[in-house]
Amino acid sequence: MPLPGQLNPPYRVLLGPGPSDVHPRVLGAMAMPLVGHLDPAFLEIMNETQGMLRQALHTQNPLTFPVSATGMAGMETCIVNLIEPGDKMVACVKGYFGQRIAEVATRAGAALTKLERPWGEVFDLNQIRDVLTKVRPKVLAIVHAETSTGAWQPIEDLGKLCHEFDTLLLVDTVTAFGCVPLKLDAWQIDAMYSCSQKGLSCPPGLSPVSFSPRALEAIQKRKTKVQSWYFDVTLLSHYWDADRFYHHTAPITMIYALREGLRLMLEEGLQARWDRHLRNHRALKAALIALGLTYSAAEGHQLPQLNAVRIPAGVDDLAVRKKLLADFGIEVGGGLGDFKGKVWRIGLMGYNSRPNVVLLILAALEQCLQAQGVKINAGAAVAAANRVYGG
Amino acid sequence: MPLPGQLNPPYRVLLGPGPSDVHPRVLGAMAMPLVGHLDPAFLEIMNETQGMLRQALHTQNPLTFPVSATGMAGMETCIVNLIEPGDKMVACVKGYFGQRIAEVATRAGAALTKLERPWGEVFDLNQIRDVLTKVRPKVLAIVHAETSTGAWQPIEDLGKLCHEFDTLLLVDTVTAFGCVPLKLDAWQIDAMYSCSQKGLSCPPGLSPVSFSPRALEAIQKRKTKVQSWYFDVTLLSHYWDADRFYHHTAPITMIYALREGLRLMLEEGLQARWDRHLRNHRALKAALIALGLTYSAAEGHQLPQLNAVRIPAGVDDLAVRKKLLADFGIEVGGGLGDFKGKVWRIGLMGYNSRPNVVLLILAALEQCLQAQGVKINAGAAVAAANRVYGG
C-alpha cells in the first residue's frame, strides 16, 4: 500500500455545532516544542491554566482542571465520581445530550429519574422543584446549552433550588462555556464539564471540569471506589493540586492550546465576549428571518452561539449542506436524533463569532436556497445583518 | 490577577521515559487548520491513519484505532472491555505498570491473580504456563517494555501459549511501539494499547489500541454493558468502522499528529527503525559502562529505547537531574516506585534515537558526574560511543 501523502486538509469554515475554527494564536502555541509533564516549567503552565480556568468560570473551586480527553469524557468524569451504584439521580432531558447523560448515569449504576421536555423547549423552576420534591436525588443534571436543539436553559437559580433539597447540581456547559454567561459560584453549580473545541476555539481533546467543595465532600464520602481509574477525581486531584502526583501523562500540547484559548478569552473580557456572541447572533438571526427561516427553540431561549433553524419544506437538507461544503468550504450542522433532517445548526462560537463570518454564511446560504428553488428576496439577508451591525 | 504572558516553554531535550521530543514534521502537521470530525476529508484521514496503524503493528485487525485520551486510557479501555465483573484475569507484575494493570483490573471487577517477579526481571514461558494451568484465566496481561525498570519482556511466543488455555493475551506496548519489534498477528496478541508520545514522536493525548477477532468475539459475548461509555469498544467500533457513527468528537489535531508520526515510521521502514534504536542504544550503553554505570535490567533484556541504570553510590540523584535540566535543558527520568532514588532512566525514543542526542547526553552526564566527585576517565564515554558509531 503506498503511503498517504502530506497532510493537506481542505479549506473550511466550521459553522456547525463544533468543532469551531481554532484561533491562529492557539495553533501558534501548539507549535511550541514539548516540555516534560513533570518539568517545573510545565507545572507552572498547569498553575497558570488552572488559574485562568477558574477566572473564566467565575469560581474559586480548587478542584478545577481539564480532563485529558474530550467533552464526553468530562460528562463521564462528573457522573462516575458523583454517583455510586444505587444513588438517586435526575437527568433533565430536552434533547440528545440530556439523553446521553441518562445513558452514562445508567451505566454508572444510578437510580435514574428522567425529567423530560419536548426537544427545543427548556425546563422551568416549578418542574424542577416538583421532581426534587418527589425524588430527592443526590444529583440533578441539566444541559445549559443543548447542542441538539439550540435551546438555552436558564440555570442561574437552579443551584439554590437544588441545595434546598440537599441535591448536587451538575451542569453540562459543553456548548455554553466561552459563549454565554456562566458563573459557577454565584449560581451555586456543584459540578460542570465542558470541552475545548467550541467557545474556547481550541482543537477537541480536553474537557475542563470543576467541582464545588460540596461536590468534593460528597466524593470523599463515597463507600466504593470510582469504577474508572482514568477518571477518578480523587486521584486526578493529586495530579492537579500542589502535590502534582504522577497519574497519567498530561496531553501537554493540548494544555498549551487551552492556556492560549483562556488567555484570549480573558484578554477580551468575559462580558465583552458574551456581548460579541449576542451581537453576531442578532445579525445572523435578523438575516435568517429575512430568508424566511424560523428557529426551533422558543423566542427568548435561543442560543447565540448555536442557531438551530427549521429546514424549509421541500428543501433537500443534504444537498444544501453538500453545496455549502463543496462550493464555499462552509460546514453547518445537520439535525441529530429527533431533529435529524429537520434542522440546520449554525454555530458562531468563540473565534468564529465575527461579522465577516456572518456575512459569508448568509451570502452562501442565500445562493444554496436559490439553487433549491426557494423564493427569496435576493440580498435581503445580508442587508438585514448589516442593519444590525450598522446601528 | 495579571494574565500570564505568551507561552514560552524553555529549551528541552526529552530523554526521560516519555514524552519524547515531537518530530518537527508532526508539529507542522498540527499547525494545519481543523476540518470537522464528520467531514468527508476527515473520514479519509481516519482511514489513512487506521491503515498505517495496522501496517505499523503488523496486523489485519479491523478494530485498530486510537482511543481519544492518553496511554493510561488505552489500558483502561482494553481491560474494561475484555473483563466483566468476576472474570478471571492474570496480571504479570514486574514493575510499576504491571501493578497499574492490577489496580485497573481490580476496579473493573476482575477475579485477579498477580504473577510477580522482582523489579528489573522478566517472566519466562514456564512461569506463564504454570499460572495458565492453575488459573485458566480469561485474560493474561503483560507489559512488553516495562517503563519503570527498562526490562524487555519477550512476548513472541506468549500468544500461542495463552491460546492453548483459551486465554486472551493483552499486551502493554506503551514504551515498546515504534522502538522494538512488535508483530500483533504473527505473535497472536489479542489486545494491545500504546501511546503517542514515545516511539511515535507525537505529543501525548492518544492511545492506539488493537483487538484481534478473538478478542472482539469475547467482547460481543459479554452479558453486561461495559461500565464506561467513553471507552466502550462496541460503541467506538461504529465510530471507527465504515459506519462512522457519531460517538464523541475525535481530537482532530492529535489525529493529524498521529497520521504524520505513522508516515514517518513507515517511510523509514519498521526494521530500519528498530535497527536504529538498537544502534544508538549500543553506543549509549558502551559509553555508560565506560562511565562505570550498570543497567538495572539483566543482560539480554535491556530495552534499547529506555536505559535504566543504577545511580552510583554517593551520587545525589536530584542534584544531577537538576543540573542536567538547568545547564543543558536535558530531562532524564528518575526512578518510580521501588526504584525511586535508585535509577536514572534515559530514553532514546523515536525522533530522539539519534547519534547527536547520544553524544550530547554523554558529554553532559560526564560533567554532572564529575561535579558530584565521581572519578571518571574524562572523555572516555564519548570515545566509547564514537567507537560504536565508527564501526
Chai-1 contact restraints between the chains, C-beta under 6 A:
chainA,res_idxA,chainB,res_idxB,connection_type,confidence,min_distance_angstrom,max_distance_angstrom,comment,restraint_id
A,L3,B,R263,contact,1.0,0.0,6.0,A-B,restraint_1
A,L3,B,L266,contact,1.0,0.0,6.0,A-B,restraint_2
A,P4,B,E48,contact,1.0,0.0,6.0,A-B,restraint_3
A,L7,B,A29,contact,1.0,0.0,6.0,A-B,restraint_4
A,L7,B,M32,contact,1.0,0.0,6.0,A-B,restraint_5
A,L7,B,Y256,contact,1.0,0.0,6.0,A-B,restraint_6
A,P9,B,M32,contact,1.0,0.0,6.0,A-B,restraint_7
A,P9,B,V35,contact,1.0,0.0,6.0,A-B,restraint_8
A,P9,B,A41,contact,1.0,0.0,6.0,A-B,restraint_9
A,P10,B,A41,contact,1.0,0.0,6.0,A-B,restraint_10
A,R12,B,V35,contact,1.0,0.0,6.0,A-B,restraint_11
A,L14,B,G36,contact,1.0,0.0,6.0,A-B,restraint_12
A,G16,B,G36,contact,1.0,0.0,6.0,A-B,restraint_13
A,P19,B,L34,contact,1.0,0.0,6.0,A-B,restraint_14
A,V22,B,L34,contact,1.0,0.0,6.0,A-B,restraint_15
A,L27,B,A31,contact,1.0,0.0,6.0,A-B,restraint_16
A,A29,B,L7,contact,1.0,0.0,6.0,A-B,restraint_17
A,M30,B,M30,contact,1.0,0.0,6.0,A-B,restraint_18
A,A31,B,L27,contact,1.0,0.0,6.0,A-B,restraint_19
A,A31,B,A31,contact,1.0,0.0,6.0,A-B,restraint_20
A,M32,B,L7,contact,1.0,0.0,6.0,A-B,restraint_21
A,M32,B,P9,contact,1.0,0.0,6.0,A-B,restraint_22
A,L34,B,P19,contact,1.0,0.0,6.0,A-B,restraint_23
A,L34,B,V22,contact,1.0,0.0,6.0,A-B,restraint_24
A,V35,B,P9,contact,1.0,0.0,6.0,A-B,restraint_25
A,V35,B,R12,contact,1.0,0.0,6.0,A-B,restraint_26
A,G36,B,L14,contact,1.0,0.0,6.0,A-B,restraint_27
A,G36,B,G16,contact,1.0,0.0,6.0,A-B,restraint_28
A,G36,B,E331,contact,1.0,0.0,6.0,A-B,restraint_29
A,A41,B,P9,contact,1.0,0.0,6.0,A-B,restraint_30
A,A41,B,P10,contact,1.0,0.0,6.0,A-B,restraint_31
A,E48,B,P4,contact,1.0,0.0,6.0,A-B,restraint_32
A,S68,B,A69,contact,1.0,0.0,6.0,A-B,restraint_33
A,S68,B,T70,contact,1.0,0.0,6.0,A-B,restraint_34
A,A69,B,S68,contact,1.0,0.0,6.0,A-B,restraint_35
A,A69,B,A69,contact,1.0,0.0,6.0,A-B,restraint_36
A,T70,B,S68,contact,1.0,0.0,6.0,A-B,restraint_37
A,T70,B,H248,contact,1.0,0.0,6.0,A-B,restraint_38
A,T70,B,T249,contact,1.0,0.0,6.0,A-B,restraint_39
A,M72,B,Y230,contact,1.0,0.0,6.0,A-B,restraint_40
A,M72,B,H248,contact,1.0,0.0,6.0,A-B,restraint_41
A,A73,B,Y230,contact,1.0,0.0,6.0,A-B,restraint_42
A,E76,B,W229,contact,1.0,0.0,6.0,A-B,restraint_43
A,E76,B,Y230,contact,1.0,0.0,6.0,A-B,restraint_44
A,V104,B,W229,contact,1.0,0.0,6.0,A-B,restraint_45
A,R107,B,K225,contact,1.0,0.0,6.0,A-B,restraint_46
A,R107,B,Q227,contact,1.0,0.0,6.0,A-B,restraint_47
A,R107,B,W229,contact,1.0,0.0,6.0,A-B,restraint_48
A,P203,B,I252,contact,1.0,0.0,6.0,A-B,restraint_49
A,P203,B,T253,contact,1.0,0.0,6.0,A-B,restraint_50
A,P204,B,T249,contact,1.0,0.0,6.0,A-B,restraint_51
A,P204,B,P251,contact,1.0,0.0,6.0,A-B,restraint_52
A,G205,B,G205,contact,1.0,0.0,6.0,A-B,restraint_53
A,G205,B,P251,contact,1.0,0.0,6.0,A-B,restraint_54
A,G205,B,M254,contact,1.0,0.0,6.0,A-B,restraint_55
A,K225,B,R107,contact,1.0,0.0,6.0,A-B,restraint_56
A,Q227,B,R107,contact,1.0,0.0,6.0,A-B,restraint_57
A,Q227,B,Q227,contact,1.0,0.0,6.0,A-B,restraint_58
A,S228,B,S228,contact,1.0,0.0,6.0,A-B,restraint_59
A,W229,B,E76,contact,1.0,0.0,6.0,A-B,restraint_60
A,W229,B,V104,contact,1.0,0.0,6.0,A-B,restraint_61
A,W229,B,R107,contact,1.0,0.0,6.0,A-B,restraint_62
A,Y230,B,M72,contact,1.0,0.0,6.0,A-B,restraint_63
A,Y230,B,A73,contact,1.0,0.0,6.0,A-B,restraint_64
A,Y230,B,E76,contact,1.0,0.0,6.0,A-B,restraint_65
A,H248,B,T70,contact,1.0,0.0,6.0,A-B,restraint_66
A,H248,B,M72,contact,1.0,0.0,6.0,A-B,restraint_67
A,T249,B,T70,contact,1.0,0.0,6.0,A-B,restraint_68
A,T249,B,P204,contact,1.0,0.0,6.0,A-B,restraint_69
A,P251,B,P204,contact,1.0,0.0,6.0,A-B,restraint_70
A,P251,B,G205,contact,1.0,0.0,6.0,A-B,restraint_71
A,I252,B,P203,contact,1.0,0.0,6.0,A-B,restraint_72
A,T253,B,P203,contact,1.0,0.0,6.0,A-B,restraint_73
A,M254,B,G205,contact,1.0,0.0,6.0,A-B,restraint_74
A,Y256,B,L7,contact,1.0,0.0,6.0,A-B,restraint_75
A,R263,B,L3,contact,1.0,0.0,6.0,A-B,restraint_76
A,L266,B,L3,contact,1.0,0.0,6.0,A-B,restraint_77
A,E331,B,G36,contact,1.0,0.0,6.0,A-B,restraint_78
